[in-house]
Amino acid sequence: MKVAINGAGIAGTALAYWLSKLGHEVVLVERAPELRTGGFVLNLWGIGYDALERMGLLPRLLELQHHSDELRMVDRAGRTRGGYPSRVLLKLAKGRMASLARSDIAAAIYGSLDGRVETVFGDSITAIHDDASRVHVEFEHSPPREVDLVIGADGLHSRVRQLVFGPDAAFEYPMGCHVASFEVAGYRPRNGNTYVAHTAPGRYVARFPMRDDRMLFFVLLRDEHLKGRIPTSHLERKMALTDALADMGWESAVIRSALQQVDDIYFDSISQIRMDTWAKGRVVLIGDAAACPSLIAGEGAGFALAAAYVLAGELHRHGGDSGAAIARYQALLKAPLARKQKQAESLAASFVPRTSLGVRVRDYATLLMRLPVFPKILMGRYFHDEIALPDYGI
Ligand SMILES: Cc1cc2nc3c(=O)[nH]c(=O)nc-3n(C[C@H](O)[C@H](O)[C@H](O)COP(=O)(O)OP(=O)(O)OC[C@H]3O[C@@H](n4cnc5c(N)ncnc54)[C@H](O)[C@@H]3O)c2cc1C
């Protein structure tokens, strides 16, 4: 088959890996001028971890892990108010969990394609005409192509989804918060391998030490702290964050000043994508484009990796019958993803509490994670995948 994949993030590169391995002719189209960097460190466990292992990328990626020994919650004076050792989470994942920079995952997968996949950077699919036997695809810059299958792997604000299924508003469920992440070189203090977080009502800021003396910052803001303006340009993002971090206490003054040197800020709404179907004819969505669970659910990258393996595996198993393969891909993954999204809804309020009391209760509650049975009671269900990856022999 000839397959056009729009988006070279985690889902797009992973699907390109499997399809090219199975002998299909893939063109990967990425809007950015090169593979995107940036974004924060993700924990991969369960089926996402299994999918990486099946790609043979686990040993390399485990070397690139970012280790944190402890998650610490501090108040505005920097005093510890909550937190627990990171090994608690590793134990819940039965030792099969990796903390990886999002960009390292995408780069490792892309690197493993080894030139087998044609990649067009700085371009995007702009029109799709599906005549049921072939799909005519147009691009912003490249000449049009005829393909057998078009994949929308272009993230939360997927262009393919907009073109074929309708506007974002029909499928996007904003969770009332925005997320930002950025890196700062030489930031002090570092506190060894500790993830340190501070929450003020409606605002959360955390720092995570990375390799090469870099510090990763992660900010969550309830939408009311953006004062009705969603920043789009880099400068607007910087200003919005500088504004939002004012008077937060802890290290917020130092972080605001460090922010002035930052040249890449990831900034997006925390939203879910909920759709009745992920496919229309020969156009299929995958990853965040299909069913973003949101960072609150915490397994978006894992599900993207698993979905790429399942979609490729089902296409392989069903030979030329792509309709049956796509139906099976959805049948396997839709229900677990819907439940993951439900879990995120119930966690959302405790992520960034609205009141000082809420923050204090949440911080103290995390201390329970230090006791023997509580991790399983409080977090066990988030580490349990209801499905196992099928074995496609690929
Ligand atoms: C730069 C970046 C930083 C991120 N940082 C975080 C983070 O800090 N926290 C978090 O929870 N999640 C983050 N995410 C999202 C997270 O990585 C995804 O939820 C998850 O990995 C699912 O992967 P995906 O491949 O479906 O989507 P994504 O990883 O979002 O990948 C989508 C890809 O499609 C490309 N694309 C978008 N529109 C078009 C278009 N019109 N044409 C062609 N290509 C297009 C994007 O540039 C991107 O490379 C980030 C994503 C990106 C792109």
The ligand as an SDF file (V2000), in Angstrom:
LIG
                    3D

 53 58  0  0  0  0  0  0  0  0999 V2000
    6.6160   19.9430   20.4910 C   0  0  0  0  0  0  0  0  0  0  0  0
    5.6460   19.1400   21.3270 C   0  0  0  0  0  0  0  0  0  0  0  0
    5.7610   19.1920   22.7090 C   0  0  0  0  0  0  0  0  0  0  0  0
    4.8750   18.4750   23.4930 C   0  0  0  0  0  0  0  0  0  0  0  0
    5.0040   18.5730   24.8230 N   0  0  0  0  0  0  0  0  0  0  0  0
    4.1070   17.9870   25.5900 C   0  0  0  0  0  0  0  0  0  0  0  0
    4.1630   18.1800   26.9590 C   0  0  0  0  0  0  0  0  0  0  0  0
    5.0560   18.8650   27.4670 O   0  0  0  0  0  0  0  0  0  0  0  0
    3.2100   17.5480   27.6950 N   0  0  0  0  0  0  0  0  0  0  0  0
    2.2430   16.7420   27.1400 C   0  0  0  0  0  0  0  0  0  0  0  0
    1.4210   16.1810   27.8450 O   0  0  0  0  0  0  0  0  0  0  0  0
    2.1780   16.5430   25.8570 N   0  0  0  0  0  0  0  0  0  0  0  0
    3.0630   17.1560   25.0560 C   0  0  0  0  0  0  0  0  0  0  0  0
    2.9570   16.9840   23.7470 N   0  0  0  0  0  0  0  0  0  0  0  0
    1.9280   16.0600   23.2530 C   0  0  0  0  0  0  0  0  0  0  0  0
    2.3430   14.5870   23.4570 C   0  0  0  0  0  0  0  0  0  0  0  0
    3.6270   14.4110   22.9700 O   0  0  0  0  0  0  0  0  0  0  0  0
    1.2880   13.7460   22.7430 C   0  0  0  0  0  0  0  0  0  0  0  0
    0.1310   13.7440   23.5610 O   0  0  0  0  0  0  0  0  0  0  0  0
    1.5650   12.2970   22.5750 C   0  0  0  0  0  0  0  0  0  0  0  0
    2.8920   12.0300   22.4470 O   0  0  0  0  0  0  0  0  0  0  0  0
    0.7350   11.7510   21.3960 C   0  0  0  0  0  0  0  0  0  0  0  0
    1.4970   11.8710   20.2220 O   0  0  0  0  0  0  0  0  0  0  0  0
    0.9350   12.2480   18.7840 P   0  0  0  0  0  0  0  0  0  0  0  0
    1.9920   11.7720   17.8580 O   0  0  0  0  0  0  0  0  0  0  0  0
   -0.4350   11.7730   18.6020 O   0  0  0  0  0  0  0  0  0  0  0  0
    0.8600   13.8240   18.7730 O   0  0  0  0  0  0  0  0  0  0  0  0
    2.0370   14.8900   18.8050 P   0  0  0  0  0  0  0  0  0  0  0  0
    3.1820   14.3970   19.6170 O   0  0  0  0  0  0  0  0  0  0  0  0
    1.3890   16.1700   19.1750 O   0  0  0  0  0  0  0  0  0  0  0  0
    2.5690   14.9610   17.2920 O   0  0  0  0  0  0  0  0  0  0  0  0
    1.8530   15.5490   16.2550 C   0  0  0  0  0  0  0  0  0  0  0  0
    2.8270   15.9340   15.1760 C   0  0  0  0  0  0  0  0  0  0  0  0
    2.0830   16.4220   14.0500 O   0  0  0  0  0  0  0  0  0  0  0  0
    2.6680   17.6220   13.6030 C   0  0  0  0  0  0  0  0  0  0  0  0
    1.6250   18.4150   12.9580 N   0  0  0  0  0  0  0  0  0  0  0  0
    0.6690   19.1580   13.5500 C   0  0  0  0  0  0  0  0  0  0  0  0
   -0.1230   19.7210   12.6190 N   0  0  0  0  0  0  0  0  0  0  0  0
    0.3540   19.3250   11.4120 C   0  0  0  0  0  0  0  0  0  0  0  0
   -0.0370   19.5730   10.0900 C   0  0  0  0  0  0  0  0  0  0  0  0
   -1.0770   20.3600    9.7840 N   0  0  0  0  0  0  0  0  0  0  0  0
    0.6680   18.9780    9.0920 N   0  0  0  0  0  0  0  0  0  0  0  0
    1.7430   18.1730    9.3470 C   0  0  0  0  0  0  0  0  0  0  0  0
    2.1580   17.9220   10.6010 N   0  0  0  0  0  0  0  0  0  0  0  0
    1.4630   18.4780   11.6200 C   0  0  0  0  0  0  0  0  0  0  0  0
    3.2510   18.2610   14.8520 C   0  0  0  0  0  0  0  0  0  0  0  0
    4.2490   19.2050   14.5300 O   0  0  0  0  0  0  0  0  0  0  0  0
    3.7900   17.0410   15.5780 C   0  0  0  0  0  0  0  0  0  0  0  0
    5.0990   16.7300   15.1670 O   0  0  0  0  0  0  0  0  0  0  0  0
    3.8410   17.6610   22.9100 C   0  0  0  0  0  0  0  0  0  0  0  0
    3.7500   17.6080   21.5210 C   0  0  0  0  0  0  0  0  0  0  0  0
    4.6390   18.3400   20.7290 C   0  0  0  0  0  0  0  0  0  0  0  0
    4.5010   18.2610   19.2200 C   0  0  0  0  0  0  0  0  0  0  0  0
  1  2  1  0
  2  3  1  0
  2 52  2  0
  3  4  2  0
  4  5  1  0
  4 50  1  0
  5  6  2  0
  6  7  1  0
  6 13  1  0
  7  8  2  0
  7  9  1  0
  9 10  1  0
 10 11  2  0
 10 12  1  0
 12 13  2  0
 13 14  1  0
 14 15  1  0
 14 50  1  0
 15 16  1  0
 16 17  1  0
 16 18  1  0
 18 19  1  0
 18 20  1  0
 20 21  1  0
 20 22  1  0
 22 23  1  0
 23 24  1  0
 24 25  2  0
 24 26  1  0
 24 27  1  0
 27 28  1  0
 28 29  2  0
 28 30  1  0
 28 31  1  0
 31 32  1  0
 32 33  1  0
 33 34  1  0
 33 48  1  0
 34 35  1  0
 35 36  1  0
 35 46  1  0
 36 37  1  0
 36 45  1  0
 37 38  2  0
 38 39  1  0
 39 40  1  0
 39 45  2  0
 40 41  1  0
 40 42  2  0
 42 43  1  0
 43 44  2  0
 44 45  1  0
 46 47  1  0
 46 48  1  0
 48 49  1  0
 50 51  2  0
 51 52  1  0
 52 53  1  0
M  END
$$$$
